[in-house]
Amino acid sequence: MLQGLFLGSLLVIGSASVLGWQLGDRYRKRRQQLEDIRLALQVLITEIEYGQVPLPEALQQAAKVRPGIGSKVLFKTADILLEKTGQTPRDAWKEALNQEATNTVLHTEDIDILLGLSVSLGASNTKDQLRYFKLTIQRLERMIEEASMAEASGVRLFRYLGVLGGILLVLLSI
Amino acid sequence: MSVHTFKEEVVSYLANRLRKSIGGFLERNDDLIEIRLRVNQPLLVRTIRGDTLLTLSGEETANLARAYIVSVADLEETIQLVSKGSLYALEEEFKRGFITLEGGHRVGMVGRVILENGQIRTMRDISFINIRIAREIRGVALELLPYVLNSYSVANTLIFSSPGMGKTTMLRDLIRLLAEQGKTVAVVDERYELSGSYRGVPMLNLGMRTDVLSGCPKAEGIILMLRTMNPDIIATDEIGREDDAIAIQEALNAGVSVIATAHANSLKEIEERPVLANLLKRKYFQRLVRLGDSRGLGTIEAVTDGFGKELRGGKIRVTGSIPR
């Protein structure tokens, strides 16, 4: 009987810890995903600036650099453009982002920054493209900074909360 | 390129609403030559029958109130699609005012020019677009071939007509036929119209003994081709500048035949243009071919020799009808 109670308590504490761990992990993931997208955009603007590569190809090249959410959005945008159904880069970028964003832990304000790029994507000369990309990357960096800070406190907080919550649940149920 | 695919090709470059209209029009018609987009003006297409306004569903109309009015957004979207969403990669093209599409169709565009030291740096706010459908009409020059090629040599030939009468189409087919007859042809295709080159690969058939230099100014291109490709014939489109004449002379001195086109309604008009008149006076051209539309676009109206003697006068026959 006592043994069963002990095992049960362990199970409750264990599950709560895992839950806390997972919730905390969202902070780490958001930072990672933001960094992913930043890298993808950095490679993309290099392709545009130095390679003068047409957008669909530039997107594919940049997408190959590192797998992740950035890569997925870029590939998706290229796919939509290559379908030749008359979608402009603006529409393609929006559609790709909206589709892929559902599988991320990104916040609305992160997505908004990326959606902001749609207006100018491919639609101006190299100099202006560079300006728009720099602006987007700068704004992303601020979000990455914020996400890192949240990660530092949030991950630990949720882990503790998970373990302590589990213990509290056990104590309450005895 | 077949007539069946050019429709899908062209339509895919148009803004959404235009696609609907032109798509509808193309379902019923095969004779499209040009699509004209002008901001806040009705959508207009030119066919071999003349030009006509289109409604949103693509019906021909003479009623302005029913015609679809092209908006700023339509033009912007079209430019985006034409550039494959890569305006940054087309700065050179904006400077010269046109883009060649896959399939060889040519998109001319004008708007507001940005100058730098008196030279065109780029173009913004594109408000007028002209899409010319590239067509390969095989056999259109068969009638002309005997006048240009005899058993020994190729006559230096100038094909002339007013714009849109099928000069380029005629020259393209003539090049192909001459290449088939064993002649090595060097094509200097400054505006990408003859070959429809897209990334260096000709999209239109110029024959198996033809080398193409695209995007190069004609005069420099002719000299370059002479030096590098050892041609029997040099072919180029739309001559008229002084340095073109010098380069043509250079080619003739090297024993290479020249086939070219020029904008002019009549022989008299050619004689009024100093450079062309000079070439004519020196009897550089042995064949002068006038095209017209008396019996359909691309009708060979007359062929004369360098002395103005008509080798075959009058209307020969309709040779340029577009296949259905």
Interface residues (C-beta under 8 A of the other chain):
Chain A: I48 Q52 V53 P54 L55 P56 A58 L81 K84 T85 G86 T88 P89 R90 A92 L121 G122 A123 S124 N125 T126 D128 Q129
Chain B: S12 L14 A15 N16 R19 E77 Q80 L81 S83 K84 G85 S86 L87 Y88 A89 E91 T122
